[in-house]
Amino acid sequence: MALFRRKKATSGREFTSGHETGPGRESEPGHEVTSAAAAQAGPPPGPAVPDWVTDADRVRPLLRVRLTRPDRLPAGPAPVSQPLLHGDLLAVAEVRGTMPVLPEHLTWWGMEPAELWAVAQHNLRVHQPPVQRDGELHLLQGDPYTAAQLVRVHDITRMPADGLLAWIPAPHFLAFRRITDAEQLMHGINGFAQGRRKMETDLGGPDAAAAKWLYRDFIWCRDALAERVVAAYEEKGPQRFGLTVTGSPRFNEVWTRLGREFAEARHGS
């Protein structure tokens, strides 16, 4: 799945955004606003929202992107969203702390979908939490939109040739390790897997934790791609466990090549 990419602003407060499978594409049927009257009608009947949300100038600085699981969407009309990781996650446009963005809201603000996504991602950049670094390991912790910083990870760090490995177990957390060599990939897989086991223990076991994860598996990013990586401990004998790792053919090529380099380096030492 392609990550979102932000193009250079063309003027003032106006931004454009686009990638062949990102939110900057042309409006699709589900995003079209078909009722011009909605611009004058104000908030529709339903859950109460503040009157000010029809004011584009007040709303623009509050637009955000939130990552969520499809089964956690609130009941009612579908918000403006884009799928990530083959639909395992959704990137949902929101007015911070107020409501998800529905297609008809764009008419209130005089926006096209491309501008909505570009402004929301711009606001993510402006409000990015500080990055804590430990070598190639990067940690971001902050508000519930922190995990969504993944969609602009290319702006946060320079992407190595073999990409990076990310983990977003909760909305307020993003961790990633740049894959600059075989050792970094092995450290990333093992470190995240151990962290996940500890979190599952703290949350009462895998079944209890399953309901609380934003995303349990890991994510490999390279260029404009974001793909799922599954890492699981398997029993290899009495008191012996091995970590089995699987991903897309692209990731498996990197994993096999760097795994061979890692083994050769250890054997040589």
Steps between C-alpha positions, in 0.01 A plus 500: 500500500635838410566746777363850458737751349477875526598716206649844535248768586401705198392814677423647842280268703415280204659157480476222248558135566522192289623150427350244268337316790506776763242750616602762243337309214196629317174494691331162494125435520512447876666841549291710266279762655176490303286753687589863451229589751706339778725805498212712625326242714752481787546185708249226409270337755674245718765518772552859603809676368612856577371768262856618435590183306347656188765777516789400272745744660445345844501145374811501278755510788311217673493252212691181580553143380428219744582134445236256616378147445191464280312326781547809718323746272199656670155402383349723235619650170848399388761772555748613236776243522771313313595133551848401612659154506233350273223634721637375834502866604321815389641851493201713601477876461386669820440838656720467808306402808166568333391265221606295201467675166205389285489561123231768534719698740733589213222716355484700822868583467524535122760222482578220258622167644858564387515827692343341809769230516779745429393740775450215748849365428649849522346528846651164597840641409443820698394304809745210470618378843873514572697207361697302757798323343718211607726432203271402212201449733253791496210543745211746486246522784226756522132553422263248334617617156863398560476160328375681189842664470584174323333634184766774483796301632696607189494854642620386843807305389702424191386166359784243470524284188358201691230708668398502864302285740217665695262406780182684605345300788293796620372829349733713713818306411726451197830315504720432201851378431688595185639193323851617423656153526422140598551566870241779505235277341567220748494742792176651371316169463621357830460822696144561382406135551632504858321828568177353369532191723549724803198712409285189454607378844426839655155510334400156624609275215464490120121469501450795731756705308338425163210733574734785590760499222489763232720271290669192641727415209795699370516718189777514243528830314714561194457781249120552488412149622369384837462124541413264784772291667394209723743383766401212729683298763484125443610223733809322364550263788503493882546858616605601148311747284573639157364809328331434166473805274288531185405788275448596140736369229673839504559485874596133491778580253642759741453268800675208328788709367570684824444186706770328298734796551428498874574127527822534299618790716438304820672193358796710391538652844 
